[in-house]
Amino acid sequence: MLDIKFIRENKEIVQEGAKKKFVDVDIIKLIELDDERLKQLKEVEDLRSEVNKVSNNISRNQDSVQKMQLIEEMRAVKEDIKQKEEKLKATMEEWQKMMLEIPNVTSPDVPIGPDESGNVVIRSWGEKPVFDFKPKEHYELGEKLGIMDNTTAAEVTGARFTYFKGDLVLLQFALINYLLEIFTNGEILEKIVKEKNINISSKPFIPVIPPFMIKPNVYLKMARLLPKEDKYHLEVDDLYLIGSAEHTLGAMHIDKILNEQDMPLRYIGYSPAFRREAGAAGKDTKGIIRVHQFEKLEMETFCLPENSIQEQEFLVAIQEYFLQTLKLSYQVVMICTGDMGKPDYRQIDIETWMPGQDLYRETHTADLMTSFQSRRLNTRVRRSDGKIEPVHMNDATACAMGRTMAAILENYQQADGTIKIPEVLRKYMGNKEFIK
């Protein structure tokens, strides 16, 4: 949520920002509604002040006749307050609804574009592997090796589910262990900071397994509830299954005031992710690129406003370090206004080369929300001078297991159908060299 003061002082910028994200809002109407909200609020507060003042007079008044007269007057005022409070409540609800619809403004370096066609590749890394045979897609390799079974999963659960088996399970846990070693190792993080010349603390991340369900009102405050049709809702409990660990990680400090000396707070969370993929009919129906259930490691950080851009750059640098040590070719993409989420101030994606598909596929994203989420969550920081303000929040993919394993299978496939295991992962897989 944007600050209403910021909206009032920058209405053209906010209106233009919404237009760039193709969000239909009326800033002038919102400001008029805010004027009415402030007017009604003052009326209610003035009447409450009058009631308090007269109540004191009643308690001190010794004349019983005057006392009864004042009491009768107060009954009328209290009835007036009740009516005005009901009117204020309705205005507040409409105001809140409009405030929640306004998207975040965007960073000046975000490209303007209608959809993914407006995204800009800002750098790339690595050489695409060259094969002396036609490379297969990951699902063909997985099925032939007996480590992936979409057919049985479709019979048991439905489309877009799969069974991981054998070495594919070991590969997933190898990725988890390898990443946790990176995120909790201050020396590795310091190396990344220095190599990328990022002016930020190399403070390690705290591992978290968060709840896999979330209350609707908290989901809304995280600005991730919509569109609802892509979420799994448990009606009996009125809870949603999360679509990513960030949804409950980001809400960890709801209604809390953090201390400046503790900043930044960094978490690396592991969880399943549940997504209906409502708009994906006919897309990626085979394999593990686009499924209803998968596992992720997700980064979530809380930092001081002046550090949030550098914090995002740090998260992207970690993503790049991970892919480089796996020796997977990738490109870093700045997402344009029409393709980014409403809460995002700046979004950077990484697309990893998939030789079996002969294209780059998105495997990582890094979202800077500035104070957009923290205002909704009421998550603030107390400065050393006593000033209290909203923190800035970042979230980023550490590893979407399915897509990363698909990239490994396709890039490391051999002519005989086996998969060479990336060197950095072998110690977590009993020093095996191949998946056979």
Buried (B, 14 or more C-beta within 10 A) or exposed (E): BBBBEEBBEBBEBBBEBBBBBEEEBBBEEBBEBBEBBEEBBEBBEEBBEBBEEBEEEBEEBEEEEEBEEBEEBBEEBEEBBEEBBEBBEEBBEBBEEBBBBBBBBBBEEBBEBEEEEBBEEEEBEBEEBEBEEEBBBBBBBBBEBEBBBBEEBEEEEEEBBBBBBEBBEBBBBBBBEBBBEBBBBEEBBBEBBEEBEBEBBBBBBEBBEBBBBBBBEBBBBBBBBEEEEBBBBEEEEEBBBBBBBBBBBBBBBBEEEBEEEEBBBBBBBBBBBBBBBEEBEEEBEBBBBBBBBBBBBBBBBBBBBEBBBBBBBBBBBBBBBBBEBBBBBBBBBBBBBBBBBBBBBBBBBBBBBBBBBEEBBBBBBBBBBBBBBBBBBEBBBBBEEEEEBBBBBBBBBBBBBBBBBBBBBBBBBBEEBBBBBBEBBBEBBEEBEEBB
